Amino acid sequence: RYFLVGSNPAETKYRVLKIDRTEPKDLVIIDDKHVYTQQEVRELLGRLDLGNRTKIGQKGSSGLSRAVSAFGVVGFVRFLEGYYIVLITKRRKMADIGGHAIYKIEDTNMIYIPNDSVRVTHPDEARYLRIFQNVDLSSNFYFSYSYDLSHSLQYNLTVLRMPLEILKTETTQARQESFDIFEDEGLSTQGGSGVFGICSKPYEKYVWNAKLLEVVKNTVHRDWLLYIIHGFCGQSKLLIYGRPIYVTLIARRSSKFAGTRFLKRGANCEGDVANEVETEQILYDASVMSFSAGSYSSYVQVRGSVPLYWSQDISTMLPKPPITLDQADPFAHVAALHFDQMLQRFGSPIIILNLVKEREKRKHERILSEELVAAVTYLNQFLPPEHAIIYIPWDMAKYTKSKLCNVLDRLNVIAESVVKKTGFFVNRPDSYCSILRPDEKWNELGGYVVSTGRLQTGVLRTNCVDCLDRTNTAQFMVGKCALAYQLYSLGLIDKPNLQFDTDAVRLFEELYEDHGDTLSLQYGGSQLVHRVKTYRKIAPWTQHSKDIMQTLSRYYSNAFSDADRQDSINLFLGVFRPAEGKPHLWELPTDFYLHHKNTLNLSQTRRSYTYWWTTGVLKHLPLPFDEVTCAENRRKLIVKKFHKCEEEIDIHNEFFRPYELSSFDETFCLAMTNSTRDFMPKNVGIDPSPFTVRKPDETGKSVLGNKSNREETVLQRKTAASAPPPPSEEAVSSSSEDDSGTDKEDEGAVSQRSTPVKVTDTGDNSKITENVVQSTKDVYGVNLSDVPSEDDLTIYTRFVQLGQSQHKQDKNSLQFCSKHQLDRVINLVPISSFSQDNIYEVQPPRVDRKSIEIFHAHIQAGRGNMQPLGKDDFLMYREYIRNRYM
């Protein structure tokens, strides 16, 4: 047997799973549903160790032995033999949202469960295993123990604000249906010390291991289920005069109709489109962590292939294969299913920004535009006019070639109109200063205003043909516009405008480029070809050669390696499941019928051609149906009651880890990209505001010295996607034996804490010093000569003598000094309210009695002891009422 021991981060609570290894093909897992203390789990494992020891002299190992240490279970998978368990063995912290850590998977381990004695071998098992492992889990897969990454911040915080009465009724029902008899133990006797917690079901579209966890979902406790997303996650720190503002970018790639560039185009029969990615930018003030007390804002936008039945035949080996429409869809059935999903998740209005070419010598991309316009026109006939789908066609390629038009200026106009229609999410009401000094643009802002802040209603859906280069630039411009509104709503800038070439926009642009490169590698096989700098026409001449290399890389990937990657994705996501008697994955001529379920059996229920939306969606628009408080949505929530002192809800202990020895070298908030350190110029006298426009030669990266030093600095930058990590944490949270703190020392904890040392050859010492040490002109703004001049030394000596003579002067004799003597000495008069105030001593000012009484009254009022009002107070209040209301 395998024993899987899982603990909470503080290692005070444990759960144990028992996995049977005697079944050759079935998975038998026993969860005893009990929460153990550290002492109890030690005793349990000690008893198991004693009970499993073999007799002396007998061959084989005795007792329990640790198989692996891990951070979580990705899932269980079976091909043609028995089951494998997939474990996360290394992780790296990538972001922090309200004290909830988001981790990137760095390494995984697949362990075969059945014993060798019962194993039934199959010749094709090894090939399936190799295909499955082609999905590199260490590249851009993310998870969080306490934050739901499959939902947006708006959803997560809206659910948290559900009325308490609903929670109480849900809790009583949940307790009756609960299979865990220990969950509510001891809470009823503690009166009002309970705290409600809500756990929502993940949004399965963006969960990539849902099929891997399906086999154990109803067997084990939900704490074991760790849902992972695929896409991108990056976080940078924007310092506004020392105030830390975290800018986070999270991209969730859809697991439905997922695949590679030319093999997955358009949509499937269920309305899921290829290359569908939801991008969310989250902004919050990191000086306050709590979701209830802090200031949080987010904006969501979507990219995805054109929702039609279309494809491109890559057998022609052309760089741009011809686009063909595979099925006629006069009633826009597929588009209806797709936009129905969007109305449920985002509300209205849905805005389509279509960037494909409209004027072409030979009809190519225009085929898609014409069909999409027809589909949107048809669907809009049946929607109320105020909730109609908004279609914005804009041929970005044509405007890029034009010398008269600035592409980004035009995109900025589109972005402004889009953000005004959809609004954005912020969890605090408008600040008083924006009411006193209202901004015209702010007053025109859309969305849904509630007492606790604002909600985003509707979403922008951007597409070109590939949804890579043009789409990323358009999304960046919309994100930049939304970022200005977010900063304004948190009271950080006085107008909702952001200029290019400021530290804030440069930081945001870098995040978006990392985001675009990552998504492009996943779908297209290469990094972005055209970047924001390309469209601004300020890219260096070396960029053209890089663009050519990326184009070639993309072509090679699409022609030769995409088919294998597609097979791996199909196997990993459970789209194809191997079975005896069925053709193997590599024998299939196409995977078309795997993704289009209606090719195997016809649906019994046919959707209406006119009422194409789900029942109940229209009633709540513009609000998204998923966020409305109704019986159907409440079924997706699991409500649990905690004791207020419990570790699970203690954000302070979870975030600061007082029980661990921390090292500054490994502290995430110090390692992340920082606007002051990485973008602000290093010269003295420069305005430190991240909203000041810098000259191109004045940026933090251009004053870093010569080429080699600049390259070294760029390498050291810790951006979210390409950051060199703090040393990966060695796993300790779940294993086949006791995971208590005593075993950590044997696992190389010392090597984790060691600081990396750069070893260099002695011959290059002079060169390295030359690169690293900056000139005094760069650091201080002036050139300091080796020896001060005689005049400077004379002035400095006089200054020292003046200071000495001032402090030697007797204070009492100053009153009797003649004017003649006073002329020789500078009389320094204190300009503060401190009677004695200099570099040697400070005498605090005397406070009069009335001030002390007011202060004491203020302290008492804070404790709830109000002072009785005097006659003067009553008269003053009466006068105020008369002037105000009479």
BELHUQUI-V235556 format. One line per field, one symbol per residue. ss: DSSP state (H for helix, E for strand, C for the rest). psi: psi as a letter, one per 30 degrees, with the letter a starting at -180 (. if undefined). A space follows every 50 residues. Layout:
BEGIN
ss->???
psi->???
END
This chain:
BEGIN
ss->CEEEEEECCCCCCEEEEEECCCCCCCCCEEECCCCECHHHHHHHHHHHHH HCCCCCCCCCCCCCCCCCEECEEEEEEECCCCEEEEEEEEEEEEEEECCE EEEEEEEEEEEECCCCCCCCCCCCHHHHHHHHCCCCCCCCEEECCCCCCC CCHHHHHHHHCCCHHHHHHHHHHHHHHCCCCCCCCCCHHHHHHEEEEEEE CCCHHHCCCHHHHCCCCCCCCHHHCCCCEEEEEEEEEEEECCEEEEEEEE EEECCCCCCCCCCCCCECCCCCECCCEEEEEEEEECCCCCCCCCCEEEEE EEECCCCCCEEECHHHCCCCCCEEECCCCCCCHHHHHHHHHHHHHHCCCE EEEECCCCCCCCCCCHHHHHHHHHHHHHHHCCCCHHHCCEEEECCHHHHH HCCCCCHHHHHHHHHHHHHHHHCCEECCCCCHHHHHCCCHHHHCCCCEEE CCEEECCCEEEEECCCCCHHHHHHHHHHHHHHHHHHHHHCCCCCCCCCCC CEHHHHHHHHHHHHHHHHHHHHHHCCCCCCCHHHHHCCCCCHHHHHHHHH HHHHHHHHHHHHHHHHHHHHHHCCCCCCCCCCCCHHHCCCCHHHHCHHHC CCCCCCCCCCCCCCCCHHHHCCCCHHHCCCHHHHCCEEEEEEECCCHHHC HHHHHHCCCCCCCHHHCHHHHCEEHHHHCCCCCCCCCCCCCCECCHHHCC CCCCCCHHHHHHHHHHCCCCCCCCCCCCEECCCEECCCCCHHHHHHHCHH HHHCCCCCCCCHHHHHHHHHHHCCCHHHHHCCCCCCCCCHHHHHHHHHHH HHHHHHHHCCCHHHHHCCHHHHCCCCCCCCCCCCCEECCCCEECCCCCHH HHHHHHHHHHHHCCCCCCCCHHHHHHHHHHHHHHHC
psi->lkkjjkllefhfkllkkkkkgfkefljjkkjfgkjlleeeeeeeeeeeee fgkllkfkllllakkkelklflkeakkkcfbakkkkkjfklkkflkjhfk kklkkeklkkkkeklffgkjlkfgeeeeeeeeffjjfgjhkllkefkjff lleeeefeefgkkeeeeeeeeeeeeefkfjffegkfeffgbggkkkkkjl kljfegkfgeeffeffegelkfffjjkklkckkkklkjjjhfjkkkjkjk kjkkfkhkaldffjlblafggkllhkkjkkkkkljffjekeefljkklkk lklllkiljllkjfffgkeikkkkjekkifgheeeeeefeeeeeefalkk kkjjglkfjkekjdffeeeeeeeeeeeeefefkkefglkkkjkjjeeefe fkffkjefeeeeeeeeeeeeefalkkgklkleefeeikkeeeffkbajkl fgbkkkkllkjkkbefhdeeeeeeeeeeeeeeeeeeeefggflfkikkll gleeeeeeeeeeeeeeeeeeeeefgllkekaeeeffhgklffeeeeeeee eeeeeeeeeefeeeeeeeeeeefgekjklkflkleffkflgefefjfffe kkkekklkfeiflkkfeeefkfkkefgkjleeefffkkkkklkfgkffgj eeeeefiffljlkefgkeffflkkeeeffklfkkfkjfkfgkkllegglf ffggaaeeeeeeeeefkileegkkllkkkkkgfkagakglfffeefghfe fefkkkkjklkffgeeeeeeeekllfeeeffljjleklleeeeeeeeeee eeeeeeffkkeefefgkleeefffkkjjkkflfkejjafelkjklkklee eeeeeeeeeeeffgjkkkkleeeeeeeeeeeeeef.
END
